[in-house]
């Protein structure tokens, strides 16, 4: 009997300990903008965008100067974040607009199993066909998109009132349950309201144009339109932070603010260039993380999952093992600059692109359209987007007819004066294009 009472006492003690430990677990807020490149926050010195909410998180915590996504496209990038794995490891969920395999368990599901109330507002982990894969809910959690602004604030802005939906989420949550919420804005995704940035009072003179874009008034104005949508994302983040503050939850909430991939401009989104995969990232947690620090370590959004689980002292899954590396040692350091010198590289991959317009079928005639175009007298053929960077993967090319069944190939990015012909034999250029697309039938010269 004595042993019986001892056992009961131990079980009660363990229950009380677990309840206390559970009650002290932090909330998690992950805010993700849709298509925002790394330099475009006022905390980073950008003069044409104002992001006081992001800056607040950076001031109270850590801003990472070298944060990268695993893919320059939204769906595979978001899947990597909630799975802690690279796109090629996530099967269909490493693609765009595909099914989500039921066996891939995102970390919000695991947190729900541990008593967390999970939800999201905005875009979710998209675009995927979650139902076709067997999931009942979005991998980000339960959807809270009921409250809308009708009409929207302006053209190009989504109707969803993100902050109001977060309030609804909090109202539905049990008072003693921690939460994991994802604020997944649909801004600054295109399209923008043309000229909205200038109309708001912004000046094109303040814009820093990336070196790969033409420095024109049209481009500067377009960048201001983009900046205005970043500020819309930041405005709702500010409202969300205020709600947390009013409810006394701010200091006990791990707050992560970032983007899913780079801005929707040429040589950025959907391409593995810096402005496509290098994103903003700031993380705070009350006084648990020393604020006002800039960290230069190479980190990725793939690292968020293992970081949270280390902080929460939760085991990582055995099936579909996580490939990211915890940043907890960085967050709880009091240093700046480079902290973890074991972080040597980050990896990313681009999504598959559709076949170009000139591909007509799966037979040898699929490049007839290209060949007919080449036959026009000395007419230059330029493929700056359809084939250039992601077809031949050798820069930007111009193909010019130079006689019967002869063409000259130039890399006009490296050789703008076209002094070096890179073609060595007739049809070689066409043959290379065919092989790179795995076309088995290659037209031969007569």
N, C-alpha and C positions, 0 to 999 in steps of 0.2 A: 504493500500500500504506500509505503514511504517513497519508493521509486516512482510510483504512479504520480504522486503529487509533485515530485521533482520534475518529471517529464512535462506535466501540465505547466509548471512554472516556467520551464525553459521555452515551451511553445508560446506562451503568452508574452514572454520577454522578447522572443524573436519577432512576434507579430507587432508589438509596440515599436521595436527598433525599425522594422521594415516600414511601418506606417510613418514614423518620424522621418526616416531617410527619404521616403517617397515624397512626403510633403515638402521637403527642402529641395527637391530637384528643380532645376531652373526651367523656365519656359524657353521656347525657341521661336524666334521670328526670323524668317528668311525672306528678304525683299529682293526681287530680281526684275530689273528693267528688261525690255525687249529690244535688243540691238543697240548697244551703247559701247563705244570704244573707251579705252583706258584713260585718255587725258581729259575727258570732258566732265569734270567736276570742279567746282570752284576751290575745293580743298587741294587740288593739284595745280592750282594757279591758272586755270582756264578763265579767260576774261569775258567770254561771251555766253557763259552759262552760270546760273546762280543756284547752288544746291545746299541750302542751309541744313537740311535734315541729314543728308549724307555727311556733311562737314561735322555735324554734331557727333555722329557715330565715330568718325575719324578722330575727333578731338578727345572723346571719352575712351577710345580704344586704340586700335592699330589700323593703319592704312597700309596696304600692301602695294608696292610699286611694280611688282612682277608677278601678277596673277594671270593665269591662263586657263582657257577652256579646253576640253578635249576635242571639240569640233566647232567650226565656224558656223554651224547651222543649229537652229534652236532645239529641234526634237532630240537629236543624238546628244547634244550638250546637256540638256535638262535630264535626260535619262542617265547620263554619267553621274550627275550630281546626286540623284536619289539612289543610285546603285553603287556608287563608289568604284565604278569600273569603266574601262575604255569602251568606245563604241563597238569595236570589233569583238568585244567579249559579251556584248548584250544582245547578240543574235538580231532578231527583227527590230528590237528596241534601239539598235544602233543605227537605224535608218530614219527616213523621213516619211511621215504619213503611213506607217506600217502598223501591223498588229503589235500588241504588247504581250509577249509570252507569259502565260499565267505563272510559270515557275520562277520568274524574276520577281523577287519580293523587295520592293523599295523600303528604305529605312523608315518612312512614316508608318508603314504597316507594323513594323517591329516595335516602334514607340507606342503605337496604339495597344499592342499586346502588353506593354508595360504600364498601361494606365494613362497614357497621354491622350488628350483630346486633339484630334488632327483635322486640319481643314485648309482651304485655300480660297482666294478670290482672284479673279482675272483669268489668265490664260491656262493655268494648270501646267502639267507636264505634257505638252502638246507639240505638234499634232500627231496623235496616235489613234488607232482603232482599238480602244481598250476592251470594249465589249467582245469583239471578235476573238481576242486572245483569252477571254474567260474572266476578266476582272469585272467586279461590280462597281468600283469607284476609280476615280483618277488616282494615279500613283502619288499625287501630292496630298491626297486626303479627300474629305467631304467638301463638296462645292458650296460656296457662299457667294452667289452672284445675283441674288434676288433684287437688291436695291440698285436702281438705275437713275441716271440723270437724263430726263426727257424734257427738251431735247438735250443732246450732248453739249458740252461747253463750247465747242467749235468743231468744224469739220476736221476729220482725221483723228479726233479723240474718241476713245471708246465710251459707250454710255455707262459702263459699270462704275458705280460709286464704291471704290475699293475700301475706303476708310469706313463707310457706313456698313459695309458687309463684314468688315472685321469687328465692328461693334456688335453686330448680330451674332457673330461667332462667339464673342466673349459672353454675351447674354445667355447663350445656349449651354455654355460650359459649366460643369459643376464647380462650385467655389473651391473645393479642395483638390481639384485635378490640375496638373500642369498641362500646358498646351504646346503643340508644334503647329505653327501657322505659316503658310507661304503666301506672301503678297506678290503676285505674279502679274505685274502690269503689262498691258498691251502696247505701251509707249516706251521708247520713241520709234516703234515699227512704222514703216511707210504704209499709207501715204500721208504726207503732211499737207496742211492747208497752205497753198502757195502764197508766199509773202507774209505769212502770219508772224514771223519773227520780227520783221521790220515794222509791221502794223502795231506790234506790242511795245514799240519804242526802242528796240535793240538797234545797234548800229553795225553796219557791215565793216566799218573801220576797226572794230574790236576783234574781228574774226581772225584766227590763225588757221590758214588753209594747209592741210597736210600736203607734203611735197609731191605726192603722186596725183593730186588733183589740179586742174587748171585754176589759176588765181584770177577769177573773174567775178564781177558783181553778182551774176546769176548763182555761181557756186557759193559765194559768201552768204547770199540770201537764203539759199537752200540749207546751209549749215545753221543759220539762225532759226529756221523752221524746225530743224532737228533739235536744237538746243531748247526750244520752247517746250517740246514734248518731254524732254528729260526733266524739265522743271515741273511738268505736270505729275510725273512719277514721284518726284521729290516732295511735291506739295502733299500728296496723299500719304507719303511716308511720315511727314511732319504731323499730320492729323492722327496717324496710327500711334506715333510716339506719345502724343498728347493724351490719347485714350489710356495707354499703359500707365502714364504718369498719374492720371486722375484716379486710377484704380489701384495705385500702389504696387504695380507689377513691373515697373520699368527696371529697377535695380536688380531684379531677379530674373531678367530675360536676356538670354544670349541673342544678340542682334547681328545678323549678317546681311550686308547690302552689297549687291554685285549685279552683273548682267549675264545673259546667256551666251552672247557672242557680240561681235563688233557691229559698228554702224552700217546701215544699209546704203552704202556708197560703193562705187567701183574700187576694186582691189582691197575690199574690207570684208563685209559679211559674205559667207559662203566660200571664202578663199583663205588658205593658210598663210596669209600675210599677217604682219603684226596687228594691223587695225581690224583684222577679222577674229583673232584669237586672244588678244591681250585686252583684259577687261578690268574695270574698277573693282576693288574689294576693300571693305572696311568691316571690322568686327569689334564689338564691345560687349561687356557684361558687368554692369555696375562698377564696383570698386575691385572686382576680382581680377580684372585685366588692367594693367598700368596704361593710362591713356597718353595721348599726344605723341605716339611713336610711329615712325615710318620704317617699315621692314622691307629690305631688298631681296630677301630669299625668293627663290623660284617656288611658287606654290600653284596649286590648281583647284578648281571647284570640285574635282574628284576627291580632294583631301577633306572636304567638309564632313562627309559621312563618318570616317574614322575619328575625326577630331571630336565630334559630338559624342560618339560612343565612348571614347576614352574619358571625356569630362564626366559623363553620366555613369561611368564604371559599368558599362554594359558589354557583353561579349559580342564580337563580330560574327557574322554567319559562317558556318562551315561550307554549306552549299553556296555556289556563286560567290566565292571569296572576294573580299574587297581588295582593290589594287592601290587605292589612294593611301597616302601617308599622313598620319595625324600631325596637326599643327599645334597641338597643345603645348609642346615645349617652347614654341615661339610665342604663343599668346601669353603664357605665364612667366615669360622672361621679363626683365626690366631693361633689356638692351634694345638698341636700334641698329639699322644697317643690316649687315649679314649676320645671322644668328646661328643657323644650322648649315654648316658648310658641306653636309652630305647631300644637299639638294643640288644636283648638277644639271638636270635636264627636265623638261616637260615635253610631252608628246601630244600631237593633235593630228586629226585626219579630216579630210573634207568629205562631204556627201557626194554621191554619184550625180552627175548631170545628165539631162536627157540628150539623146542624139541630136545633132544639129539638123536644121531644116533641109539641107541638101541630101540627107539620107532618106531614101524613098522606100526601100524594101530590104529583104534579106537575100536577094539574088545579086549577080554581078552587075546589074544595072543601077545599083544603089548610089553610085557616084556619077551617073550620067549627067545630072544637073551641073555638078562641079566641072566636068570635062567640057560641056557645051559652053559654059561661061569662060573657061580658059581659052577656048578657040576664038573668042572675039579679038579683033586686031589690037594688040598692044594695050589691052585693057587691064589695069592693075586689079588684083584680087586681094583684098585685105580682110584678115580674120582676127581683129583685135580681141573679140570676146568669145565667139563661138569655138574657135580652135586654139588661138594663141597660147595662153598660159596653161590650159588644162588638157589640150590635145597633144601637141608635140612636146609640151613641157620644156621649151627651150627659149622662152621669151616671147616677143611680139614679132610677127612675121608679115612680110609682103611678098606675094607671089606674082610675078609679071611675065606675060608671054614674050618670048624672045625668038620667035620663028616657028616654023612648022614642027609640032611635037616637041618644042623646047620651052623651058621656063627658067626663070631666075628666081632664086629664093634669097631674101634678105632679112636679117634681124634688124628691124628699123629702130628698135629700142637701143641697141648697142652700136648700131651703124646707121645713124640717121641720113648720112650722105649716100648710102647704098654703094659702097666701094667694094664690097666683098660678096661675090656670088657663092652661096652655100649649096647650090644644086650641082650634083656631079654626074647625073645621068637622067635621061628622060623617064618620066613616070616615077622616079624615086620618091619624090615628095608625096605623091598620091599613094604610093605603096606604103609609105611609113604611116600615113594617116589611117589607112585601112588596118594595118597590123595593130596599131594602138587601140583600135576599137574591137579587136578580135574578129574582124571580118575574114572569113576563110577564103572567099573568092576575090582575087585581085586581078583587075584588068591588065593585060599585057600589051605592050606596043607591038605593032605589026611590023 
